[in-house]
Amino acid sequence: MPFNEQLPEWQNEGTQPPQSKRVEGWQPNEKPPASWFNWLFGRTYRVLKELQEKAALNTDLSALDQRQTNHENNKNNPHNVTKQQVGLGNVDNVQQIPMSQKGQPNGVATLDDMGKVPSSQLPDIAAPVTSVNGKTGDVQLTASDVGAPTAQQHDQLEQKLADHKADFVSVDSFGSSKNSETIQAALNFAKSRGGGIVYVPPGTYNITSTLRIPSNTFLVGIGQVVFKRAANINAITINDSDGMIGGYDANQNIVVDNIIFDANPSEFPSTSITLLAFGHARNIEIRNCRFTGNNTSWHDLELNACKDVLVYRCFFDDYRGTSEILQLDFMGSAAQFPWFGPYDDTACENITVEKCVFKEVPSAVRTKTAIGNHTFKEGVVTKNFRIKECYFDRFWLAIRHLDVQGLFIEGNRFINCLLGVVFSERENDCYGWHMVGNYFDNSMRDSDASYDEGRFFWGETQVLSKTFSKIRIKDNFIKDSIFHGIGFTCSSDAIIEGNFIEKSGRNGIYLFGGSNILAQNNVIKESGMEGTGWADIRIGHNSDTQTIGVTVSGNRCMEIQIGNNISGVLVTNNSVSGSIEYIGSASANVYNNQIAGVWTP
């Protein structure tokens, strides 16, 4: 049958959307890229074209169908196929074994009147068995003689199997009610056996008392599992410490996997709550969890006095509180950690947050902090904190964790955040900050009039009494910072290398204090978006802190400014499309630069 409609020709093949978008589809108010629509229209056209072309080959098959049916119903060998043609030329069509082959060599065995094969038809045994395990004659063999387990060994194997089965506990074995009592009963059973895997079947569980997870325990949700606050409690889940053991030794080896923690703000709008908290613990993993609905000044997740922790593929959203979503703290007092002590000032160490998503509630003003802390004490520092491949959306401060030695921020995406990473001096020397391979884009920000600061990395403290050193800012993409792309004061030893910075409101890179600083091989363009007087790179010009021993080399930019209160500044081998300008009375070593297309020795 011919087709009447003309094909909607569309030749642009476009770009296939990612799997996640093809699963969830368009969202309200979303504006998909044109390349995605081209992919959909182009693919639709090619499919319809293929259907039309192949349909032309099948105009009328009724006659063929009838001939095939007749052929299938003909059981009289219409093609005269012989047995030689199908590989059965040496096969005789007989109904039974010939008598001449029974009981004969190369034939078949026969049975005697006892139903057994006669000994005359059995092969000779050249080496008959004369002993088993060195035993001969009429003896009783034991299990070990033939390699079988003894009765005692059998019982031991049975016990090991029973113990292994006991390692797996399902919450529904302790009651049909979906509440905190049944979950805690399963956790207590695991604790009585020294730990185990506690499975939580799908459903919403009303949590009326804080759950306590013992050591060596995996708490695993199967399907969609929601722990929903159903009483005025100040935590949904904590580790099971008696408050007597400090350091990192109260609990260890705990995994929480695939649980949704719901603060239930509609029913409990004002009671402060932390959804999940660990203290004085080591070897902790929190995987594939979601934290939602917290509208208090506490946290979604708190790690206090913890060591060797992994937070992996967790989703933090709908946080309406006023503090940090994820906090690393030290065990200073009950005000910091109200559930148990001892309060021995133990800080966190070796913490990794990887592939997590942090999304602030859409609002007129961005006021939240995704990851950070706000309590400090001399001599107490966080050590080795890694934030890797996470996604931050709509935050005032994405990462502001202070008093830390060894901070690694790698491969993260900061979208519509005012401040990506912030340093502010508190009570201790800080060093070993690495910000490598991150993506910062604030181009979809709200009106800048509401905010007085904004940059990818901000060293908030301009006059240092402690040291802030060994800083590496490398291979980051930084776009549309409200103020500077990168701007800070340090004590010494900073490398700013290989970054791409564009459309900063003021300076692309602003080095306003410190010593032994290298800024090299960066590409900076279109700085000074908020007005005139700014530069792609500005050195010094901080009356409070001198800028000493700065080398600016191999950068591509439009303008470099050299300010006051500097010493030992070298500007060389840069490609500057505009100018290198002194904005103060200080001098610097400036030579061998390409300035406005002219090589300037």
N, C-alpha and C positions, 0 to 999 in steps of 0.2 A: 504494500500500500504506500503510495507516494506521500511525502510530507508537504504541507502547504506553507508553513511558516519559514521565513528566512532565518538562518542562524545568526545569533547576536555576536558577530565577530569581535574578539578582544585579544590583541596580540601581546600586550604587555604582561609578562609572566610574574612580575612583582616579587615579593619576598614572603616566604611561608612564615606565619606567626609561630612563636614558641608553643610547645606542647601545653604548657600551663594555660596560655590564653585560649587555645582551641578547646580546652576542657571547660573553663569557667565562662567563656563567651564575653560579649561586650557588657560592660558595666554602665550603670546610669552616669550620664555626664561625661563619659569617656570619649576621647577623640582619637580613634585608631589612626595609625600612619597610613598614608595613601598607598604605600607599597603592599600593605596587608590587603586592602580592597582590590588592588590590581591582581594579587595572587588569587583571591576568591573568584573575581570575574573571569580571569584568564583560564583558570582551571575548569570553571563551569562551561565555558565555551568549548574547550577541548573535549570534555566528556560528552557534551551534546553532539559535537561533530562526529565523534567515534560511534556513538549510537546510531546516527543517521547513516553513516557509511556501512556499518555492519548490518543494519536492518535491510539495506538494499539487496543483500545476499540471501535474504530469507523471505522472499515475497510470498511464496505459497508452498508450504511443505506438506500439505495434506496428502497428496498423492504419494510422495516418498514415504510418509509415515505409514500409509496402508501397505505399501510393498514390503517395508521392513517388518510389519506385523505378520503378514502372510509368510514371510521367510522364516521368522522365529517359530511359527506354529507348525512348520513342516518338519516332522520328526523322522522322515524316511530317507535320510542321508541323500539329499538332492545333489550333492557334489561328488558322490561315489568315492568318499575318502576311504583309503585302505589303512590297515594297521601298520604297514611299513611306513606310510606317510606320517604317522604320528609317533614313530619310534617304538612300536610294539611288534616288530617283525619276528622276534625270537620268543614271543610269548604264545603258549598254547592255551586255548580257551577251554580249560578243564575245570571240573567242579571239586576235585579232591586230589590229594597227593597220591601219586602212583605207588602201588604196593611194592614195586621193585626198588624204591628208595628208602623204605622203612627199615631201620636197624642196620643200614649199610653205611660204609664210609662215604663222606660227603653228602649223605642223605639226611634223614631226620631220625631222632631217637624215638623208641617205643617205650611203653610203660609195662611193668609186670603186673601180676594180680594184686600187688600191694600199692599200685599207683606210683611206683618209683622207677627210675631209670635203672635197668640191670647193670651190674658192675662190668659186664662184658662190653657195654657200650661206653663206659667212662674211660678217660685217658689214664695212662699209668702215672703215678706220682713218683717222680724221680727222687725227691728228698722229703719223706714224710716228717711231720712234726713229732719230735721226740721229747721236747721240754718247753716250758713257758717260764721265762724269767729265772732259768736255772733249775726249775722244779720238774721232776720226772715221775712217772708212775701215777698211782691213784692218789692224787693230792687235791686239796682245796685251794683254789686260786683266790687271791684278794684283789681289791680294786686297783691297788698300785701295780699288781702283776701285769695288768692289761692296760695301764695308763689311765684308768678312770679315777675320778676324785673319790676320796674316802667319805664316809658319812659325815665326819667332822668338817671336812672341806666343803661338802655339799651344803651343810648348815651355814657355814660362813658365807658362801656365795649367796644363799637365800637372804641372809641378813644384809649383805651389801646391797642387794637389789631392793630390799625393803627400805633401807636407809636412803637410797637414791630416789625412790618414789616419794619419800617423805620430804625431800628437798623442794618438791613442787607442791604448792598449796594454792587452792582456789578460794577466794573470799566466800563464794556461795556455799562452800562446805560448812560455814559457820553461821548460816542463817540466810533466810530469803530476803530480809529487809535490806534495802540499799541505804545504809547509814554508817556513821562512824563506828558504831559498836561492832558490827560484823567485820569491818576492815581491821579494827584494832585487835579483834580476837584472832584473826589470821596472822597479823604481825606478831602477836604475843606467842602464838604457836611456833612460828619460825624462830623467835628468840629462844624458846625453850629447847630447840634442837641445835642451837648455835648458828642459826641463819637459814636462809633458803630463798626460793623464788616464790613470791606471792603474786598470783594472777588476779586481776580485777576484771570481771566480766563487764560487758557494755552496760551503760546506764548512767543516770545522774544520782549521786550519793549525797544525801543531806548530812553535812558535817556539823555536829552540834558540840563536839569536844575535839580539842587539838589532837591530831594523830601523831604518834611517836614511832619512828622507824629505828629498829635495832641494828646493830652491826651485822655485816656479812649478809645483807638482805637486799634482794632486788624487788622493787614494787613496780609491777608492769601492768599497764592498762591494755586490755584486748578490745579492739574496736574503739568506739568513742566513749570515753570514760570521763565524767565530770565530777570533781570534788567541789560541791557548792556549799558555801557558808550558810548555815541554817540557825545560827545562834550568835550572840554577842561574844565571840571568841577573838583573840588577838593574833591567832595564827591558824592556818589550816593544817600544816604539817611541819614538824621539827624532828630532829634526831633525838634518840632516846638516851639522854644523859641524866645521871642522878645529881649532877652539879658538883661532884666531888673531884673529878679528874680534869686537869687542865692541859695546857699545851695543845697537841693535836691528837690526844689519845683517848678522848671520851668515847668516840665511835669511829669505825672505819669500814671501808668496803661496802658502800651503799650506792645503789643505782635506783633512780626514779625515772621511769620511761613511759611516755605516751599518756600523760595525765593532763586534763584541763583543770586549772585552778581558777575558780570563779568566786570573786569577792561578794557577789550578789548585792550591789549597791542600792538597788531599788528597795530591798527590805532592810538593809543595814547601812544607811547612808553616812553615819557619823562615827561609828566605832572604829578606832585605828586597828589596822590589821597588816601583817606581813603574810603573804600567801605561802611561802616556803622558806624555811630558815635552817641553817646548819651552823653549829658552833663547836669548837674544840674537836674537830673531826678531820680525817684524812681519807684519801682515796675515794672521792665522791664523784659520781657522774649523774648529770641531769640531762636527759635526752628527750627530744621530740615532745616537749611539754608546751602548753599554752598558758599564759597568765593574763587574766582579763578582769576588768571591772573595779580596780582598786581606786577609790576616790579619797584616800586619806593621806596623811603626811608620812606614812610608813612606806614599805617597799613591796614590790612583787617577789623579789628574791634577795635574801640577805645571806652572805657568807661572812662569818665572823670567826676569827681564829681557825681558819681552815687551810689545809695544805694538800696539794695535788688534786685539784678539782677541775673537771671538764663540764662546761655548760655547752651543749651541742644541739644545733637545729631547734632551738626553742623560739617561741613567738610571743612577744610582749606587746599587748595592745590595750586600748581603752583605759589607759592609766590617766586618772583625773586628779591625782594627788599633787603634792607640792614638794616632793623630795626626789631622790634618785629611784629609778625603776629597779636597777640592780646595784646593790651596794656591797662593797668590800669594807669591812670594819675590823677594829681590834677589840679585844675583850677588856674594855676599860671599866664599865660599870653597868648596873641594871638599867640605867637610862638608855644605854646603847643596845643592850641585849637582855630583855626582861625575863627570859624563860629559865635560864640557869647560869651558874658560874662554873668554876671560880673565875673571878675577875683579876687575871694575872697579866694583862696587857699583851697577850699573844696576838700577833698580827697575821694576816694572810700571806701565803707563799705558794708559788707555782700554780697560778690560776689561769685557765684558758677558757675564753668565751669564743666560740667558733660557729660560723654559719647561722647566726641568730638574727632575728628581725625585731626591730624596735620601732613602733609607730605611735606617735602622739595623737591624741584626740584632735580632730580638726577644730580650730577655734580662731578667734580674731587675733589673739596674741600668743606667741610661743613662749612658754615659761618653764618647761620641764627639762630635767637632766636624765639622760638614758642610763649612763654608767658613771658612778662616782662615789665620793665619800664626803663627810663634813665634820668629822671629829678627829683631832690630832693631838699628839703628845710627843714631847722630845724623847728621842731614843726608840720610838716605835715607828717602823716603816713597813709598807707592803713591799714584797720582793718578787720579781719575775711575774709580771702580769701581762698576758698576751690576749689581744683582741684581734681576731682574724676573720676576714671574709664575712663580716656582718653588714647589715643594712639598717641605716638610721634615716627616719623620715619625719620632718617637721619638729625639730628640737631647737630649743634655745641653746643648750649645752649638750652636745652628743656625748663627749667623754671629758670628764673633769675629775680624775682620780689623782689626788695629791699625796705628797709624802710617799713616793714610790721610787724604788731603785730597781731599774730594769722594767721598762714599759715598752711593749712591742705592739704597734698598731699597724697591721699589714693587710692590704687588699680589701679594705672596707669601702662601702659606698655611703656617702653623706648627701642626701637629697633634701633640699629646702631646709637646711639647718643653718642657724645663724653662726654658731661656733662649732667647729669640728672637734678640735683637741685644745684643752686649756691647761696651762701651767700657772699655778699661783703659789708663792712661797708660804710655807706654814712653819713647822717646827724642826724639820730635818733637812740635811743635804740630800739632793736628788741627782741622779745621774743615770745614764744608759737609757735614754728615751730614743726610740726608733720609730719613725713614721715613714713607711715604705709602701709604694704602689697603691695608694688610696685614691678614690675618686670623690671630689667635692664639687657639687653643683647647686648653687643657690639661686639659679636663674628664675625659678618659679616662686620666689619669696613673696611675702606680703609687702605692703607699703613700708618702705624703709623708715618712714617718719616715726614709727613706733619703737625703733631700736637704736641704741647708741653704740653698738659694737657688732662686729661680725667679721670673722676671718677663719681660714682653715686651721691655722695654729696661732694661738695667742699666748705669749708670755706675759701674763697679767701684771706681775710684779716688776716694776722698773728699777727699784733700788734693792739690791739683794744683800741680806745679812748672812744667809746660808749659801751654799754652793749649788748651782744648777749647771751641770756639765755633761760632756760626752753625748751630744745630741746629733742625731742623723735624720735629715728630712730629704728623702730621695724618691724620684720617679713618681711623684704625685701629679694628678690632674686637678687643677684648682680653677674654678670659674665663678665669677659674679660674687666675690666676697664684698660685703657692704663696706668694710674698711680695707684692711690689707689682706693680701693673700696669705703671707707669712710675716709675722711681726713679733719680736720677742727680745728680751734681755737675758743674757746667760752669764755665767761666770767664765767659762772657757770651753774650748774644744767643741765646735759645732760645724757640721758639714751640711750645706744645702746644695743638692746636686741633682741635675737631670729632671727638674720639675717643669711642668707646663702650666703657666699661670696667665689667665686672661680676664679682662673686664673687671679688675678690682676697683672698688669705689675710690680708694686712695692709692697707696703704694702696692706694687706687686710683692716685693720683698723689702722689709724695713728692719734693719739691724741697728737697734738703738741701745747698745751697751754690751760689754763683754770683751773677751780676748780670744785670739787664735780661732778665728772664724773663716771658713772657706765657703764662698758662693761661686759655684762653677757649673758651666754647661746647662744652665737653665734657659728656657725660652719664656719671655714675658712680653705681653702685648696688650695694648688698649687699657693701660692703667689710668687712674684719675677720672673714673666715670662720673664722680660726683662734682667735679669742677677742676679748676686749674691749680697749679702749684704742687702737684704730686709727680711721682716718677715710678718707673718700673723697678728700679733699685735705689733705695735711699740708705746711706751709711751715716751713722752717728746722729747728731742733732738732739742729743739727750743731755740736758744740762746737769742732771743728777748722776749719771753713770757714764764713764768714759768708754769709748769704743776703740779697742787696741788690737793691732795685729790682724787686720781683716784683709783677705785677698779676694778680689772679685775678678774672675777670669773665665774666658770661654763662653760668656753668656751672649744671647741674642735678644736685644731689647730696643726700645726707642730712646729712653733717657735714663741716665744715672745721675743721682744727686749726691754730693759730698758735703756733709754738714759740719757743725762745730763739735768740739770736745772729742776729737779723734787723735790717734797716734799710730804710726806704722801701717797706714792703709795703702794697699797696692791695687791698682785698677789696670789690668793688662789683657791683651788678646781678646777683647770683646768686640762684637759687631753691633754697633749702636747706630740706628738709623736716624736718630735725632741729635742729641748732644750729651756731653758729660759736663755737668754744671756744678760749680761751687755755690752753696747757699749759705755759707758762713765764711769766716776769716781763716779757718784752718787749711792746711795744705796736705796733699797726698801725692804719692808716686803714681803718676798716670802716664803710661806710654804704651806704644805698640797696640793701638786700638784702631779699628775701622769705624770712623765717625762720619756719618752722613755720606757714605760712599767713598771717603778719602782715608787712605792709610795714614795714620798719625803716629809717628815714632815717639 
